[in-house]
């Protein structure tokens, strides 16, 4: 009697994000036919610092990419708080793999590039396209794109950003809760100066303002301006947005003038209004969410890249464990991942008042708290605050791929 060979299953992954690339990596390794649809015209390099922490480190080891990611380290050696003159007032603990500056600090685009360049052969990319319709009924799931493509598949993975348009096509409004955190963050790459260091330098001041400078491995410096209450920057052109920021940061001190001047000409200026995404379910039929589109934790929670990296592995492992039931596989994926996501999404009460003090009194309280937390007796507590993507569970086993 002959043996019936299982036909390779087909997946469409929407978004060449960390979550999308991790999913493509693991499902292709499991023998799936993988097509990645990406809105941008090419893989997006650049971006700001992300880190790989907790269970995501094990994911990288299983991918065989731990050393490759470590080799792209940002060169950051620690994290310090500075005053308006640049003098260090506190140093956050960065010892151990998950300190405030983690062992695996890397630019978002560099992490994406490492995964992309080590994908198993056969992953197809469709750049410059987006999904416009999804039909999940009897027979193959069908995906239609703006580029007039129609793709049939067994699974659709939505691994887009926080403002995912495909999510809105598929999931009913009551499934998704969007929470505006009332924080604006403006990112950009600026020229490195002789005064820049190998540390992440962080300045807090009144009226809810923060200024950040971080080293990168490319001979430049990554800068960030943050403020809460948020500035109304959405939809503004660069000149108008920078005018508002100049007004907001006029007396902020330290490196604010330099950063604003350099933001006028940087080619990667990015403005974000921090928004958390929560969903009552991450899967529906043969469609599943991964990464920010399903659970954006924002930089306030941290660990977004770690969760994204891990989600691709866990999804592939559960699909391999439940090859005859997509529903059971997606339910198992969500059961394993959700506690990890909930832990990171839960911000402590009063976080905004502490992170973005409005008054001199509030700023002084923050300085006292920073001094206390970074003192020797409280360093274990401070170190605990930087731990994300931690779980007592081991990663699920990945069954051996069968042809």
C-alpha positions as CSV (number, residue, x, y, z in Angstrom):
1,X,0.0,0.0,0.0
2,X,1.4,3.4,-1.0
3,X,1.9,6.2,1.5
4,X,-0.2,9.3,1.0
5,X,2.1,12.4,1.2
6,X,0.7,15.5,2.8
7,X,0.6,18.4,0.4
8,X,2.6,21.4,1.6
9,X,0.4,24.0,3.2
10,X,0.4,27.6,2.1
11,X,0.5,30.7,4.3
12,X,0.3,34.4,3.4
13,X,2.0,36.6,5.9
14,X,1.1,40.3,5.8
15,X,4.0,42.4,7.0
16,X,7.7,41.9,6.8
17,X,8.0,42.9,10.5
18,X,9.9,41.0,13.1
19,X,6.8,39.0,13.8
20,X,6.2,38.4,10.1
21,X,9.8,37.4,9.4
22,X,9.9,35.1,12.4
23,X,6.7,33.4,11.2
24,X,8.0,33.1,7.7
25,X,11.2,31.6,9.0
26,X,9.6,28.9,11.1
27,X,6.7,28.0,8.8
28,X,9.0,27.6,5.8
29,X,11.3,25.4,7.9
30,X,8.2,23.3,8.6
31,X,7.7,22.9,4.9
32,X,5.0,25.5,4.3
33,X,4.8,27.5,1.1
34,X,5.3,31.1,2.4
35,X,4.4,34.4,0.7
36,X,5.1,37.7,2.5
37,X,3.2,40.8,1.5
38,X,4.9,44.1,2.5
39,X,3.5,47.6,2.1
40,X,7.0,49.1,1.7
41,X,8.9,48.9,-1.6
42,X,11.7,46.9,0.1
43,X,12.7,45.5,3.5
44,X,12.8,48.4,5.9
45,X,16.2,49.0,7.4
46,X,17.1,51.5,10.1
47,X,14.8,52.3,13.0
48,X,15.5,52.7,16.6
49,X,16.8,50.4,19.3
50,X,15.0,47.2,20.2
51,X,16.3,44.3,22.4
52,X,15.9,40.6,22.7
53,X,15.0,39.5,26.2
54,X,13.6,36.6,28.2
55,X,12.2,33.7,26.3
56,X,13.0,35.4,23.0
57,X,16.7,34.7,23.6
58,X,15.9,31.0,23.5
59,X,13.9,31.5,20.3
60,X,17.0,33.1,18.7
61,X,19.2,30.2,19.9
62,X,16.7,27.8,18.2
63,X,16.9,29.8,15.0
64,X,20.7,29.6,15.1
65,X,20.8,33.4,15.0
66,X,22.0,34.3,18.5
67,X,25.6,35.1,17.5
68,X,24.5,36.9,14.3
69,X,22.2,39.2,16.2
70,X,24.9,39.8,18.9
71,X,27.3,40.8,16.2
72,X,25.0,43.6,15.2
73,X,25.0,45.1,18.7
74,X,24.4,48.8,18.9
75,X,27.6,49.2,20.9
76,X,25.6,50.6,23.8
77,X,27.3,49.9,27.1
78,X,24.8,51.2,29.7
79,X,22.0,53.6,30.6
80,X,22.4,56.8,32.5
81,X,20.2,59.7,33.5
82,X,21.6,63.2,32.9
83,X,20.7,66.7,34.0
84,X,20.2,69.7,31.7
85,X,24.0,70.1,31.4
86,X,24.6,66.5,30.6
87,X,26.1,65.5,34.0
88,X,25.2,61.9,35.0
89,X,22.8,61.8,38.0
90,X,22.0,58.1,38.0
91,X,23.1,54.9,36.3
92,X,20.6,52.1,35.7
93,X,21.8,48.5,36.2
94,X,22.9,47.0,32.9
95,X,24.7,43.9,34.3
96,X,23.3,40.6,33.1
97,X,21.6,39.8,29.8
98,X,18.3,41.6,30.6
99,X,19.6,44.9,32.2
100,X,18.4,48.3,31.1
101,X,20.9,48.0,28.3
102,X,20.4,44.3,27.3
103,X,23.1,42.0,26.0
104,X,21.2,41.8,22.7
105,X,20.6,45.5,21.8
106,X,20.1,45.9,18.1
107,X,18.4,48.4,15.7
108,X,15.0,47.2,14.6
109,X,16.0,47.2,10.9
110,X,19.3,45.3,11.7
111,X,17.3,42.6,13.5
112,X,14.9,42.4,10.5
113,X,17.8,42.1,8.1
114,X,19.5,39.3,10.1
115,X,16.3,37.2,10.1
116,X,15.6,38.0,6.4
117,X,19.1,37.0,5.3
118,X,18.8,33.7,7.1
119,X,15.4,32.7,5.9
120,X,15.1,29.2,4.5
121,X,15.0,29.1,0.7
122,X,11.7,29.5,-1.0
123,X,10.1,32.4,0.9
124,X,8.4,34.7,-1.7
125,X,8.1,38.5,-1.0
126,X,5.6,40.8,-2.7
127,X,6.8,44.3,-1.9
128,X,4.8,47.5,-2.5
129,X,1.4,45.8,-2.0
130,X,-1.3,45.6,0.6
131,X,-4.3,43.4,1.3
132,X,-7.7,44.8,0.3
133,X,-10.1,41.9,0.8
134,X,-10.1,38.5,2.6
135,X,-12.6,35.7,2.0
136,X,-12.5,32.8,4.5
137,X,-15.2,30.4,3.6
138,X,-15.5,26.9,2.2
139,X,-12.5,25.9,0.2
140,X,-9.2,27.9,0.2
141,X,-8.9,31.2,2.0
142,X,-8.6,33.9,-0.6
143,X,-6.6,37.1,-0.2
144,X,-6.9,40.0,-2.7
145,X,-4.3,42.8,-2.9
146,X,-4.2,46.4,-4.1
147,X,-1.9,45.1,-6.9
148,X,-4.8,43.0,-8.3
149,X,-3.3,39.7,-7.0
150,X,-5.5,36.9,-5.7
151,X,-3.8,34.4,-3.5
152,X,-5.2,31.2,-2.2
153,X,-3.8,29.9,1.1
154,X,-4.5,27.7,4.1
155,X,-3.6,30.4,6.7
156,X,-3.3,34.2,6.8
157,X,-1.0,35.8,9.4
158,X,-1.5,39.5,10.0
159,X,1.8,40.8,11.2
160,X,1.4,44.5,10.4
161,X,1.8,47.5,12.7
162,X,-0.4,49.0,15.3
163,X,-2.7,50.7,12.8
164,X,-3.2,47.5,10.7
165,X,-5.6,47.9,7.9
166,X,-6.0,44.2,7.3
167,X,-7.0,43.7,11.0
168,X,-9.9,46.2,10.4
169,X,-11.0,44.2,7.3
170,X,-11.3,40.9,9.2
171,X,-12.1,41.4,12.8
172,X,-15.4,43.1,14.0
173,X,-15.0,46.4,15.9
174,X,-15.9,44.9,19.2
175,X,-12.9,42.6,19.0
176,X,-10.3,45.4,19.1
177,X,-9.7,48.0,21.9
178,X,-7.4,50.9,21.0
179,X,-6.0,52.9,23.9
180,X,-4.2,56.2,23.3
181,X,-1.6,56.6,25.9
182,X,-1.3,60.4,25.3
183,X,2.4,60.2,24.6
184,X,4.2,61.6,21.5
185,X,7.5,60.1,20.5
186,X,9.6,61.5,17.7
187,X,12.6,59.4,16.4
188,X,15.4,60.1,14.0
189,X,19.1,59.5,13.2
190,X,21.5,62.4,13.8
191,X,25.2,62.9,13.1
192,X,27.5,61.6,15.9
193,X,29.5,64.2,17.7
194,X,32.7,63.9,19.7
195,X,30.7,64.5,22.9
196,X,28.4,61.4,22.2
197,X,29.2,58.4,24.3
198,X,28.6,54.7,24.3
199,X,25.7,55.0,26.8
200,X,22.0,55.6,26.4
201,X,21.7,59.1,27.8
202,X,18.3,60.1,29.1
203,X,17.2,63.5,30.3
204,X,13.8,64.2,32.0
205,X,12.4,67.7,32.5
206,X,9.2,69.5,33.4
207,X,6.1,69.7,31.3
208,X,6.3,66.0,30.6
209,X,9.4,66.1,28.3
210,X,12.1,63.5,27.7
211,X,15.3,63.7,25.5
212,X,17.2,60.5,24.6
213,X,20.5,59.9,22.7
214,X,21.7,56.4,22.0
215,X,24.7,55.1,20.1
216,X,24.4,52.9,17.0
217,X,26.9,50.7,15.1
218,X,26.8,52.8,11.9
219,X,28.7,55.9,13.0
220,X,25.6,57.9,13.8
221,X,23.4,58.5,16.9
222,X,19.7,57.7,17.4
223,X,17.7,60.5,19.0
224,X,14.3,60.6,20.5
225,X,12.1,63.4,21.9
226,X,9.1,62.3,24.0
227,X,6.3,64.3,25.6
228,X,3.0,63.9,27.5
229,X,0.4,65.3,27.2
230,X,0.9,64.5,23.5
231,X,1.4,67.0,20.8
232,X,-1.0,67.0,17.9
233,X,1.5,66.0,15.2
234,X,-0.5,63.5,13.2
235,X,-0.9,64.6,9.6
236,X,1.5,67.5,9.8
237,X,4.4,68.0,7.4
238,X,7.9,68.0,8.8
239,X,8.3,71.8,9.1
240,X,5.0,72.2,11.0
241,X,5.7,69.3,13.3
242,X,9.2,70.6,14.1
243,X,7.8,74.1,14.7
244,X,5.5,72.6,17.4
245,X,8.3,70.6,18.9
246,X,10.6,73.6,19.0
247,X,8.0,75.5,21.0
248,X,7.4,72.5,23.3
249,X,11.1,71.9,23.9
250,X,12.2,75.5,23.9
251,X,13.5,75.5,27.5
252,X,14.1,71.8,27.9
253,X,17.9,72.2,28.0
254,X,20.6,69.7,27.2
255,X,20.7,68.4,23.6
256,X,17.2,69.5,22.5
257,X,18.3,72.3,20.1
258,X,20.9,70.0,18.4
259,X,18.3,67.2,18.0
260,X,15.7,69.6,16.6
261,X,18.2,71.1,14.1
262,X,19.3,67.6,12.9
263,X,15.7,66.4,12.7
264,X,15.1,69.0,10.0
265,X,17.3,67.1,7.6
266,X,17.3,63.5,8.8
267,X,16.0,61.0,6.3
268,X,14.3,58.7,8.8
269,X,12.2,61.0,10.9
270,X,9.3,59.0,12.5
271,X,6.5,60.4,14.6
272,X,4.4,58.1,16.8
273,X,1.4,58.6,19.0
274,X,1.7,55.7,21.5
275,X,-1.3,53.4,21.2
276,X,-1.9,50.1,22.8
277,X,-3.9,47.4,21.0
278,X,-5.9,44.8,22.9
279,X,-8.0,42.1,21.2
280,X,-10.5,39.7,22.7
281,X,-9.2,37.1,20.4
282,X,-6.2,36.9,18.1
283,X,-7.7,34.3,15.7
284,X,-10.8,33.9,13.6
285,X,-11.2,31.0,11.2
286,X,-7.9,30.6,9.4
287,X,-6.7,34.1,10.2
288,X,-4.4,34.9,13.1
289,X,-2.6,38.0,14.5
290,X,1.1,38.3,15.4
291,X,3.1,41.2,16.8
292,X,1.9,44.8,17.2
293,X,-1.2,44.4,15.0
294,X,-2.6,42.1,17.7
295,X,-1.1,43.4,20.9
296,X,0.9,46.5,20.6
297,X,2.6,47.0,23.9
298,X,4.4,50.3,22.9
299,X,7.8,51.3,24.1
300,X,6.3,52.0,27.5
301,X,5.8,48.3,28.1
302,X,8.9,47.3,26.3
303,X,9.6,43.9,24.9
304,X,7.7,44.3,21.6
305,X,10.5,42.8,19.5
306,X,10.9,39.9,21.9
307,X,7.2,39.1,21.8
308,X,7.2,39.4,18.0
309,X,10.1,37.1,17.6
310,X,8.7,34.5,20.0
311,X,5.2,34.6,18.4
312,X,6.5,33.2,15.1
313,X,8.1,30.2,16.8
314,X,5.1,29.5,19.0
315,X,2.6,29.7,16.1
316,X,4.7,27.4,13.9
317,X,5.2,24.9,16.8
318,X,1.4,24.7,17.5
319,X,0.5,24.3,13.8
320,X,3.0,21.5,13.6
321,X,1.6,19.9,16.8
322,X,-2.0,20.1,15.5
323,X,-1.5,19.5,11.8
324,X,-5.2,18.3,11.3
325,X,-6.9,21.2,13.2
326,X,-6.0,24.8,12.4
327,X,-8.5,25.9,15.1
328,X,-6.9,23.9,17.8
329,X,-3.4,25.1,16.7
330,X,-4.4,28.8,16.8
331,X,-6.2,28.3,20.1
332,X,-3.1,26.7,21.6
333,X,-0.9,29.5,20.2
334,X,-3.1,32.1,21.9
335,X,-3.2,30.2,25.2
336,X,0.6,30.1,25.3
337,X,1.3,33.7,24.2
338,X,-1.5,35.6,25.9
339,X,-0.1,35.5,29.5
340,X,3.2,36.8,28.3
341,X,1.6,39.7,26.4
342,X,-0.7,40.6,29.2
343,X,2.2,40.8,31.6
344,X,4.0,43.3,29.4
345,X,0.9,45.3,28.5
346,X,-0.1,45.9,32.1
347,X,1.4,49.3,33.0
348,X,1.8,50.2,36.7
349,X,-0.7,52.6,38.2
350,X,0.6,56.2,38.1
351,X,3.2,55.3,35.4
352,X,2.6,58.5,33.4
353,X,2.9,60.8,36.3
354,X,6.3,59.3,37.2
355,X,7.6,58.9,33.6
356,X,6.5,62.4,32.5
357,X,6.5,64.8,35.5
358,X,4.8,68.1,34.8
359,X,6.1,70.2,37.7
360,X,9.5,70.9,39.4
361,X,8.1,69.1,42.5
362,X,7.2,66.0,40.4
363,X,10.6,66.1,38.7
364,X,12.3,66.2,42.1
365,X,10.3,63.2,43.3
366,X,11.4,61.3,40.2
367,X,15.1,62.2,40.8
368,X,14.8,60.9,44.4
369,X,13.2,57.7,43.2
370,X,15.9,57.2,40.6
371,X,18.6,57.7,43.2
372,X,16.9,55.2,45.5
373,X,16.3,52.6,42.8
374,X,19.8,52.7,41.5
375,X,21.4,52.5,44.9
376,X,23.0,49.2,45.9
377,X,20.2,48.0,48.2
378,X,17.5,48.5,45.6
379,X,19.4,47.5,42.5
380,X,17.8,44.0,42.4
381,X,14.4,45.7,42.3
382,X,15.5,48.1,39.5
383,X,16.9,45.1,37.6
384,X,13.5,43.3,38.0
385,X,11.8,46.3,36.3
386,X,13.7,45.7,33.1
387,X,12.8,42.1,32.8
388,X,10.2,41.5,30.1
389,X,9.1,38.4,28.1
390,X,9.8,36.3,31.2
391,X,7.9,33.1,31.7
392,X,8.3,29.9,33.7
393,X,7.1,28.0,30.7
394,X,9.6,26.5,28.3
395,X,9.0,27.1,24.6
396,X,6.7,24.5,23.1
397,X,8.5,21.7,21.3
398,X,8.8,22.1,17.5
399,X,7.9,18.7,15.9
400,X,10.2,17.6,13.2
401,X,9.0,18.6,9.8
402,X,7.6,15.8,7.7
403,X,7.3,15.7,3.9
